[in-house]
Amino acid sequence: MNERVFRVGTLTVFFVFLIAAVFCLHPLGEPAKTRMDDYFIQNGQEETGSNNIVASVMFDYRGLDTLGEASVLFAAASGVSLVFWRVKHNE
């Protein structure tokens, strides 16, 4: 009986937090507007020389972050290929 009360209580707390999280979400299709959006739109082409604002943000403003993500993907692909290479040559 005591274990059943604990399980029901745990599930109740979990669902209360889940429902509270749903109510805290932004409305669908309405992202939060920040001052950075306006800055990138107004200054992006002049500062980066790119007509594509998405490309200028990805490669000029966030270049080091993009390089880090590419390094992680390269390391993961290298690790997977090494595992497959060893499996193939150890058969």
Secondary structure, DSSP 8 states (H G I E B T S, - for coil): -HHHHHHHHHHHHHHHHHHHHHHTS--TT-----HHHHHHHHHHHHHH--S-HHHHIIIIITHHHHHHHHHHHHHHHHHHHHHHHHHHHT-
